[in-house]
Amino acid sequence: MIEIQNLQKSYGNLKVLKGINLKIEDSAVVTIVGASGAGKSTLLHLIGTLDKPDAGKVLIDQTDLYQLSDNQLAAYRNQNIGFVFQFHHLLPEFTALENVALPALIAGKSKTTAMKRATELLDYLKLKERLSHKPSQLSGGEQQRVAVARALINNPKMILADEPSGNLDSENAGKLHQLFFDLRNQFGQTFVVVTHNNELAKLSDHTIVMKDGIIL
């Protein structure tokens, strides 16, 4: 599903990615591991089109992402890629329901459709009693599940997660990791997860080990 060819990225004189070649199968749960500074998050951000490479290609279902215009890329990202970060990035002034519905509204869905889908996802993630709660009224685990629901709202082909359990205790981290596999099994999505969590890496279908901007 995802094919990466000779991906290179530098920031100033620092070469962060030194020619990454990688294929990721459809409906796989893949973890990317390695020491801090190995280039894991940079690789994830380039797959997700949050940054642009200096050289190389990212193809998803044979679509060459960096040949798209900025507007086409923004639309593609909104409809095909879901993001979950270590810091949930929920909007504090909005309720859980509104936070989850927002990407669907951006995609042009009606408010009725967006709210219905957001309610279904939050119910699925056992947050039905938290729809009207704002992020400050939710626990860390609940906030991260709201962020997962937001990532799923447009039925994306893939979910990219950057240290999604980094701020969670071991129990909530375990629940979040199991949720990824449950979602993959139910909806067939591809998960690419940057993590330092060895347990998640052991459970994943494939583990990619990075060091100094290359894949070992």
Order of alpha helices (4+ residues) and beta strands (2+ residues): beta-beta-beta-alpha-beta-beta-alpha-beta-alpha-alpha-alpha-beta-alpha-beta-alpha-beta-beta
